[in-house]
Amino acid sequence: MTEHFDVLIVGAGLSGIGAAYHLQTRCPDKTFAILEGRESLGGTWDLFRYPGVRSDSDMYTLGYRWKPWHNPKAIADGASILAYVREAARETGVERKIRFQQRMQRASWSSDRARWTVEVQTGAETGADSGDQETRRYTCNFLYMCTGYYRYAGGYDPHIAGQESFAGRIVHPQQWPSDLSYAGKRVVVIGSGATAMTLVPEMAKQAQHVVMLQRSPTYVVSAPAVDPLAGALRKSLPPKAAYGISRWKSVLLGALFFRIARRSPRFAKQALLKGVREALGPSFDVDTHFTPRYGVWEQRVCLIPDGDLFEALNAGRAEVVTDHIERITDHGIRLQSGKELEADIIVKATGLELEVAGGCEFTVDGRRFEATESMNYKGCMFTGLPNLVYTFGYTNASWTLKADLVAEFVCRLLREMQAKGADKCLPREPGPEVGRAPWIDFSSGYVQRALSRFPSQGLKRPYRLYQNYFLDMLLMRYGRIQDGVLELSHTAHDARQEQERPVPEAHPEHPRA
């Protein structure tokens, strides 16, 4: 039996739980369900289990606008974030709407029926070879993708010459083994992104020695794990008011930093490097190990709480090596410089594999949708895909800031469609004057590897993907739904009229085709 819902939300992570809350609050007459491929909710914060996993955004902006964050730590660990998301789902009743172990495979849109048919694979992923899985179908009027932006099945794991001969263990953070003990071990972490900078100081607490091996440096900034202003506000104001002020403070400071970085890149670079030099001292080679070749915010800036990475480096429990790998040997890694790093454990913190809408296959009236041929609309819809919204957060700020705005926009859109009697919404294809640009303007390797699989963005609104919370707030929270680009129509109603219209008898001289 095929179940039908007004809205299907795909993904029960931070975005999906927030989307469901907004939907049941602002559109209480809409039926909906959440499809989650895994056995539990939480998304990223349930999937990643590597040592020290945490957010590199403060929780006053990564948290939901509608649910205050009460934990004193502004830079929170993964377990605390997961508990927060689960609490939000439980308190709002959203948890009861989740269908677990249902992995979306494909979705087909019918203009005649103005609905999506969604095909999912059910059962535990480990049951693939045991016949435990089956296919189930749903239909819905609106498809709301909250699948994140990377492939859950596995991260980017490049083959390195000689890795088969390594006598120790090689692991990737996205599939961290529960039985891995690194106490007293020599560890090399390959990478210089947020994951590597989380792993190194945490593993250094137990390991004999930890090396962060990088090809090139990343910008790093230290911030207090506990926000003193937020703590003071909690003592004197109601929780909701204290949270709101802390949230806006973080939003404004983040936006100001990004604006300065774009307007005065040299000043921003000098300010960040000054902080690193003050933390590591005059004898540390900051030019080699912490001075990137690119501008600030051309890639994501790594945030470290209370300077924990610098502390581990100063204490001698960890070190940074900037070099290229020649090969992995039996007992470590040989570098192009000729230096050898001895290791018992190698961690490939080599990044994510980006993926559009969970890798789902979409067809529209029998024609396969090609994401690369599509254009972004307001950072959440694509030309060529009717009645579908995709949540994609900010690259220069917290993911949830954008996710909350998208959820508000979806609810406004659904109400507008209901008021107009429309059953289809679709952004118009832009003219050549809009131009085309890559989906994300980051130079990071994980982004550049995936851009060929993503839609484009335009150079003009509303086809441009803004990394600007304030502008997006105006466009999505207060902007007109029918803006001359997003078209609302009545396809299914018209189709029913056509089907119900009596068919005339064929005339001998004019037979029906």
C-alpha positions as semicolon CSV with decimal commas, in nm:
position;residue;x (nm);y (nm);z (nm)
1;M;0,000;0,000;0,000
2;T;0,131;0,344;-0,095
3;E;0,097;0,609;0,178
4;H;0,032;0,969;0,084
5;F;0,140;1,284;0,270
6;D;0,115;1,652;0,194
7;V;0,488;1,686;0,269
8;L;0,768;1,433;0,294
9;I;1,078;1,547;0,481
10;V;1,389;1,345;0,395
11;G;1,647;1,335;0,673
12;A;1,613;1,347;1,052
13;G;1,922;1,549;1,133
14;L;1,951;1,905;1,255
15;S;1,774;2,039;0,941
16;G;1,500;1,776;0,927
17;I;1,394;1,812;1,290
18;G;1,384;2,190;1,250
19;A;1,185;2,161;0,928
20;A;0,927;1,936;1,097
21;Y;0,889;2,176;1,390
22;H;0,821;2,470;1,160
23;L;0,583;2,266;0,946
24;Q;0,365;2,144;1,232
25;T;0,369;2,487;1,396
26;R;0,300;2,706;1,094
27;C;0,106;2,461;0,874
28;P;-0,081;2,241;1,124
29;D;-0,327;2,123;0,858
30;K;-0,053;1,959;0,650
31;T;0,019;1,589;0,690
32;F;0,384;1,494;0,688
33;A;0,638;1,225;0,769
34;I;1,017;1,219;0,802
35;L;1,215;0,953;0,618
36;E;1,547;0,869;0,783
37;G;1,785;0,618;0,629
38;R;1,969;0,539;0,950
39;E;1,847;0,370;1,268
40;S;1,848;0,687;1,477
41;L;1,799;1,060;1,442
42;G;2,067;1,326;1,464
43;G;2,233;1,312;1,122
44;T;2,593;1,433;1,140
45;W;2,591;1,436;1,519
46;D;2,492;1,072;1,538
47;L;2,713;0,955;1,250
48;F;3,051;1,097;1,354
49;R;3,206;0,926;1,655
50;Y;3,574;1,021;1,630
51;P;3,756;1,151;1,940
52;G;3,665;1,505;2,038
53;V;3,401;1,549;1,766
54;R;3,248;1,894;1,810
55;S;3,103;2,188;1,627
56;D;3,324;2,461;1,489
57;S;3,028;2,702;1,511
58;D;2,891;2,843;1,835
59;M;2,570;2,684;1,961
60;Y;2,385;3,017;1,980
61;T;2,372;3,008;1,600
62;L;2,400;2,634;1,536
63;G;2,110;2,584;1,775
64;Y;1,752;2,647;1,665
65;R;1,608;2,997;1,690
66;W;1,305;2,849;1,868
67;K;1,490;2,632;2,121
68;P;1,741;2,800;2,353
69;W;2,077;2,636;2,414
70;H;2,124;2,610;2,792
71;N;2,462;2,439;2,810
72;P;2,737;2,681;2,927
73;K;2,967;2,564;2,646
74;A;2,925;2,772;2,333
75;I;3,156;2,539;2,136
76;A;2,989;2,209;2,213
77;D;3,093;1,847;2,179
78;G;2,909;1,613;1,946
79;A;2,733;1,419;2,223
80;S;2,586;1,740;2,368
81;I;2,464;1,854;2,026
82;L;2,306;1,514;1,960
83;A;2,129;1,527;2,297
84;Y;2,000;1,875;2,208
85;V;1,860;1,760;1,872
86;R;1,698;1,453;2,029
87;E;1,546;1,666;2,304
88;A;1,403;1,904;2,043
89;A;1,248;1,613;1,854
90;R;1,103;1,462;2,170
91;E;0,967;1,785;2,320
92;T;0,788;1,888;2,001
93;G;0,649;1,543;1,920
94;V;0,841;1,541;1,592
95;E;1,011;1,217;1,694
96;R;0,684;1,029;1,638
97;K;0,680;1,136;1,271
98;I;1,011;0,967;1,181
99;R;1,024;0,651;0,972
100;F;1,366;0,500;1,044
101;Q;1,572;0,276;0,815
102;Q;1,407;0,416;0,505
103;R;1,666;0,529;0,254
104;M;1,533;0,731;-0,034
105;Q;1,650;0,593;-0,369
106;R;1,452;0,783;-0,633
107;A;1,164;1,023;-0,673
108;S;0,940;1,071;-0,977
109;W;0,728;1,379;-1,041
110;S;0,402;1,358;-1,233
111;S;0,265;1,687;-1,365
112;D;-0,071;1,524;-1,438
113;R;-0,112;1,428;-1,072
114;A;0,098;1,714;-0,929
115;R;0,272;1,481;-0,688
116;W;0,593;1,298;-0,620
117;T;0,623;0,922;-0,599
118;V;0,910;0,839;-0,366
119;E;1,081;0,501;-0,361
120;V;1,271;0,401;-0,049
121;Q;1,475;0,101;0,057
122;T;1,385;-0,021;0,404
123;G;1,568;-0,222;0,665
124;A;1,914;-0,207;0,817
125;E;2,195;-0,141;0,576
126;T;2,377;-0,446;0,707
127;G;2,090;-0,655;0,587
128;A;2,164;-0,594;0,221
129;D;2,293;-0,944;0,168
130;S;2,048;-1,123;0,389
131;G;1,727;-1,035;0,209
132;D;1,606;-0,813;0,494
133;Q;1,555;-0,512;0,270
134;E;1,250;-0,425;0,069
135;T;1,123;-0,139;-0,145
136;R;0,843;0,086;-0,027
137;R;0,667;0,373;-0,202
138;Y;0,517;0,697;-0,078
139;T;0,348;0,982;-0,258
140;C;0,350;1,345;-0,157
141;N;0,256;1,687;-0,288
142;F;0,578;1,847;-0,168
143;L;0,926;1,705;-0,116
144;Y;1,150;1,867;0,145
145;M;1,511;1,746;0,126
146;C;1,706;1,778;0,452
147;T;1,978;1,531;0,360
148;G;2,280;1,754;0,417
149;Y;2,554;1,800;0,163
150;Y;2,783;1,500;0,193
151;R;2,772;1,125;0,134
152;Y;2,697;0,937;0,456
153;A;2,825;0,604;0,325
154;G;3,186;0,721;0,333
155;G;3,418;1,019;0,317
156;Y;3,692;1,108;0,072
157;D;3,950;0,833;0,111
158;P;4,225;0,866;-0,150
159;H;4,456;0,570;-0,204
160;I;4,810;0,639;-0,092
161;A;5,095;0,436;-0,235
162;G;5,209;0,164;0,002
163;Q;4,911;0,179;0,238
164;E;4,852;-0,196;0,201
165;S;5,189;-0,266;0,360
166;F;5,131;-0,058;0,674
167;A;5,167;-0,273;0,985
168;G;4,940;-0,055;1,199
169;R;4,583;0,066;1,145
170;I;4,456;0,319;0,892
171;V;4,119;0,479;0,974
172;H;3,893;0,749;0,838
173;P;3,707;0,974;1,086
174;Q;3,372;0,914;0,916
175;Q;3,395;0,540;1,000
176;W;3,573;0,556;1,331
177;P;3,616;0,204;1,476
178;S;3,479;0,163;1,826
179;D;3,759;-0,074;1,924
180;L;4,048;0,157;1,833
181;S;4,281;0,227;2,125
182;Y;4,541;0,498;2,073
183;A;4,673;0,527;2,427
184;G;5,053;0,533;2,418
185;K;5,053;0,507;2,038
186;R;5,224;0,718;1,773
187;V;4,957;0,879;1,556
188;V;4,975;1,068;1,226
189;V;4,665;1,263;1,126
190;I;4,664;1,348;0,754
191;G;4,479;1,673;0,691
192;S;4,450;2,031;0,811
193;G;4,077;2,095;0,819
194;A;3,833;2,117;1,109
195;T;3,834;1,740;1,167
196;A;4,212;1,717;1,190
197;M;4,228;2,014;1,426
198;T;3,970;1,847;1,647
199;L;4,141;1,508;1,647
200;V;4,496;1,622;1,718
201;P;4,452;1,788;2,060
202;E;4,203;1,524;2,174
203;M;4,418;1,225;2,076
204;A;4,726;1,396;2,217
205;K;4,577;1,359;2,565
206;Q;4,639;0,982;2,554
207;A;4,871;0,911;2,262
208;Q;5,247;0,897;2,289
209;H;5,273;1,162;2,018
210;V;5,047;1,305;1,746
211;V;5,155;1,460;1,416
212;M;4,922;1,671;1,202
213;L;5,056;1,617;0,851
214;Q;4,936;1,877;0,602
215;R;5,014;1,967;0,245
216;S;4,926;2,331;0,308
217;P;4,814;2,539;0,608
218;T;4,466;2,652;0,710
219;Y;4,355;2,969;0,886
220;V;4,291;2,906;1,254
221;V;4,126;3,122;1,518
222;S;4,089;3,047;1,888
223;A;3,767;3,131;2,073
224;P;3,648;3,072;2,430
225;A;3,458;2,746;2,469
226;V;3,236;2,924;2,722
227;D;3,091;3,260;2,614
228;P;3,126;3,497;2,914
229;L;2,854;3,735;2,787
230;A;2,606;3,450;2,743
231;G;2,681;3,332;3,097
232;A;2,620;3,679;3,239
233;L;2,295;3,715;3,044
234;R;2,163;3,380;3,170
235;K;2,205;3,502;3,528
236;S;2,003;3,820;3,478
237;L;1,751;3,749;3,201
238;P;1,488;3,486;3,117
239;P;1,639;3,197;2,918
240;K;1,472;3,288;2,588
241;A;1,581;3,653;2,607
242;A;1,937;3,562;2,706
243;Y;1,960;3,313;2,422
244;G;1,821;3,560;2,168
245;I;2,074;3,830;2,259
246;S;2,363;3,581;2,255
247;R;2,245;3,454;1,919
248;W;2,231;3,799;1,762
249;K;2,569;3,889;1,908
250;S;2,723;3,583;1,742
251;V;2,545;3,652;1,412
252;L;2,662;4,014;1,403
253;L;3,022;3,938;1,499
254;G;3,044;3,657;1,243
255;A;2,900;3,876;0,968
256;L;3,136;4,160;1,061
257;F;3,441;3,931;1,050
258;F;3,339;3,794;0,710
259;R;3,280;4,145;0,571
260;I;3,619;4,265;0,697
261;A;3,787;3,959;0,544
262;R;3,632;4,030;0,205
263;R;3,683;4,407;0,213
264;S;4,030;4,411;0,375
265;P;4,184;4,066;0,317
266;R;4,536;4,178;0,414
267;F;4,417;4,319;0,747
268;A;4,213;4,005;0,823
269;K;4,510;3,783;0,744
270;Q;4,744;3,984;0,964
271;A;4,495;3,977;1,253
272;L;4,453;3,599;1,238
273;L;4,826;3,532;1,209
274;K;4,897;3,769;1,497
275;G;4,671;3,558;1,717
276;V;4,853;3,240;1,613
277;R;5,196;3,394;1,680
278;E;5,090;3,514;2,023
279;A;4,961;3,166;2,108
280;L;5,263;2,969;1,981
281;G;5,548;3,207;2,061
282;P;5,829;3,357;1,852
283;S;6,021;3,034;1,797
284;F;5,738;2,856;1,616
285;D;5,749;2,862;1,233
286;V;5,408;3,018;1,176
287;D;5,496;3,117;0,818
288;T;5,537;2,751;0,718
289;H;5,266;2,583;0,922
290;F;4,986;2,839;0,974
291;T;5,010;3,088;0,685
292;P;4,786;2,978;0,395
293;R;4,848;3,073;0,034
294;Y;4,486;3,180;-0,012
295;G;4,282;3,468;0,132
296;V;4,074;3,455;0,449
297;W;3,734;3,291;0,388
298;E;3,831;3,154;0,049
299;Q;3,811;2,837;0,254
300;R;3,642;2,785;0,588
301;V;3,829;2,927;0,888
302;C;3,891;2,663;1,155
303;L;3,778;2,752;1,506
304;I;3,952;2,588;1,801
305;P;3,804;2,619;2,152
306;D;4,031;2,772;2,417
307;G;4,330;2,730;2,186
308;D;4,342;2,354;2,254
309;L;4,550;2,280;1,942
310;F;4,805;2,547;2,034
311;E;4,822;2,410;2,388
312;A;4,901;2,059;2,259
313;L;5,172;2,196;2,030
314;N;5,330;2,405;2,306
315;A;5,330;2,107;2,543
316;G;5,514;1,893;2,286
317;R;5,236;1,631;2,276
318;A;5,168;1,720;1,913
319;E;5,345;1,876;1,618
320;V;5,262;2,006;1,272
321;V;5,452;1,886;0,965
322;T;5,397;2,059;0,631
323;D;5,508;1,835;0,348
324;H;5,387;1,599;0,075
325;I;5,353;1,222;0,111
326;E;5,575;1,003;-0,105
327;R;5,436;0,674;0,025
328;I;5,323;0,483;0,330
329;T;5,581;0,238;0,461
330;D;5,553;-0,061;0,694
331;H;5,593;0,158;1,000
332;G;5,491;0,508;0,899
333;I;5,495;0,767;0,622
334;R;5,785;0,872;0,399
335;L;5,765;1,236;0,288
336;Q;5,892;1,394;-0,031
337;S;6,148;1,585;0,173
338;G;6,301;1,250;0,273
339;K;6,176;1,270;0,630
340;E;5,998;0,968;0,775
341;L;5,718;0,983;1,030
342;E;5,686;0,674;1,246
343;A;5,328;0,573;1,322
344;D;5,119;0,303;1,482
345;I;4,796;0,462;1,361
346;I;4,730;0,674;1,052
347;V;4,412;0,882;1,042
348;K;4,301;0,999;0,699
349;A;4,121;1,323;0,785
350;T;4,102;1,384;0,413
351;G;3,754;1,530;0,398
352;L;3,402;1,463;0,279
353;E;3,248;1,350;-0,046
354;L;2,986;1,610;-0,132
355;E;2,653;1,492;-0,264
356;V;2,339;1,666;-0,391
357;A;2,016;1,575;-0,210
358;G;2,148;1,253;-0,065
359;G;2,243;1,114;-0,406
360;C;1,877;1,053;-0,491
361;E;1,772;1,005;-0,856
362;F;1,497;1,245;-0,970
363;T;1,277;1,223;-1,276
364;V;1,022;1,478;-1,396
365;D;0,747;1,341;-1,622
366;G;0,971;1,051;-1,714
367;R;1,281;1,261;-1,788
368;R;1,583;1,225;-1,562
369;F;1,673;1,546;-1,381
370;E;2,035;1,648;-1,426
371;A;2,151;1,872;-1,143
372;T;2,432;2,021;-1,349
373;E;2,179;2,160;-1,598
374;S;1,982;2,331;-1,323
375;M;2,005;2,673;-1,160
376;N;1,974;2,763;-0,793
377;Y;1,678;2,968;-0,670
378;K;1,711;3,148;-0,333
379;G;1,961;2,888;-0,221
380;C;1,692;2,624;-0,168
381;M;1,514;2,537;-0,496
382;F;1,627;2,429;-0,842
383;T;1,494;2,510;-1,184
384;G;1,344;2,196;-1,337
385;L;1,233;2,042;-1,005
386;P;0,874;2,127;-0,909
387;N;0,752;2,123;-0,549
388;L;1,092;2,051;-0,401
389;V;1,309;2,240;-0,154
390;Y;1,664;2,147;-0,058
391;T;1,822;2,274;0,264
392;F;2,179;2,390;0,223
393;G;2,336;2,592;0,502
394;Y;2,602;2,861;0,504
395;T;2,969;2,803;0,438
396;N;3,070;3,117;0,630
397;A;2,835;3,078;0,927
398;S;2,628;2,821;1,112
399;W;2,429;2,574;0,904
400;T;2,114;2,620;1,111
401;L;2,084;2,991;1,043
402;K;2,000;2,915;0,681
403;A;1,807;2,597;0,763
404;D;1,567;2,793;0,985
405;L;1,511;3,052;0,711
406;V;1,445;2,781;0,454
407;A;1,188;2,620;0,685
408;E;1,008;2,950;0,729
409;F;1,009;3,002;0,353
410;V;0,866;2,653;0,290
411;C;0,578;2,721;0,527
412;R;0,507;3,057;0,365
413;L;0,516;2,892;0,022
414;L;0,276;2,613;0,123
415;R;0,030;2,862;0,268
416;E;0,049;3,078;-0,045
417;M;-0,012;2,777;-0,268
418;Q;-0,311;2,679;-0,060
419;A;-0,453;3,031;-0,070
420;K;-0,414;3,049;-0,450
421;G;-0,543;2,697;-0,511
422;A;-0,210;2,605;-0,668
423;D;-0,067;2,253;-0,667
424;K;0,265;2,321;-0,838
425;C;0,551;2,564;-0,780
426;L;0,856;2,591;-1,004
427;P;1,128;2,856;-1,050
428;R;1,149;2,987;-1,406
429;E;1,459;2,920;-1,611
430;P;1,669;3,237;-1,617
431;G;1,778;3,424;-1,927
432;P;2,144;3,459;-2,030
433;E;2,165;3,799;-1,859
434;V;2,162;3,623;-1,520
435;G;2,495;3,454;-1,592
436;R;2,630;3,134;-1,434
437;A;2,874;3,068;-1,154
438;P;2,975;2,766;-0,944
439;W;2,739;2,663;-0,664
440;I;3,003;2,740;-0,397
441;D;3,293;2,981;-0,438
442;F;3,527;2,797;-0,198
443;S;3,869;2,680;-0,312
444;S;3,870;2,385;-0,068
445;G;3,957;2,050;-0,223
446;Y;3,637;1,878;-0,108
447;V;3,434;2,155;-0,275
448;Q;3,631;2,163;-0,599
449;R;3,604;1,784;-0,639
450;A;3,223;1,803;-0,630
451;L;3,131;2,121;-0,815
452;S;3,084;1,940;-1,144
453;R;2,793;1,747;-0,985
454;F;2,611;2,048;-0,839
455;P;2,370;2,299;-0,993
456;S;2,494;2,645;-1,086
457;Q;2,407;2,975;-0,931
458;G;2,341;3,299;-1,112
459;L;2,503;3,637;-1,068
460;K;2,176;3,813;-0,989
461;R;1,899;3,758;-0,736
462;P;1,708;3,538;-0,683
463;Y;1,935;3,293;-0,863
464;R;2,241;3,394;-0,665
465;L;2,340;3,189;-0,362
466;Y;2,407;3,453;-0,098
467;Q;2,623;3,379;0,204
468;N;2,450;3,660;0,388
469;Y;2,206;3,591;0,669
470;F;2,056;3,939;0,673
471;L;1,988;3,951;0,301
472;D;1,848;3,598;0,305
473;M;1,624;3,692;0,597
474;L;1,474;3,975;0,392
475;L;1,428;3,753;0,085
476;M;1,296;3,440;0,256
477;R;1,115;3,565;0,564
478;Y;0,964;3,883;0,418
479;G;1,007;3,872;0,038
480;R;0,714;3,809;-0,197
481;I;0,650;3,442;-0,276
482;Q;0,527;3,523;-0,626
483;D;0,826;3,730;-0,722
484;G;0,801;3,694;-1,097
485;V;1,038;3,396;-1,096
486;L;0,864;3,137;-0,878
487;E;0,554;3,031;-1,070
488;L;0,247;2,881;-0,902
489;S;0,007;2,682;-1,118
490;H;-0,292;2,443;-1,107
491;T;-0,175;2,149;-1,316
492;A;-0,354;1,863;-1,144
493;H;-0,687;2,044;-1,128
494;D;-0,670;2,122;-1,496
495;A;-0,571;1,766;-1,572
496;R;-0,872;1,631;-1,382
497;Q;-1,100;1,861;-1,577
498;E;-0,949;1,735;-1,898
499;Q;-0,994;1,374;-1,790
500;E;-1,356;1,431;-1,689
501;R;-1,447;1,608;-2,009
502;P;-1,663;1,375;-2,223
503;V;-1,489;1,230;-2,528
504;P;-1,687;1,295;-2,848
505;E;-1,789;1,009;-3,069
506;A;-1,558;0,952;-3,359
507;H;-1,695;1,071;-3,694
508;P;-1,632;0,839;-3,989
509;E;-1,469;1,122;-4,180
510;H;-1,267;1,240;-3,883
511;P;-1,149;0,939;-3,684
512;R;-0,980;0,996;-3,346
513;A;-0,604;0,970;-3,351
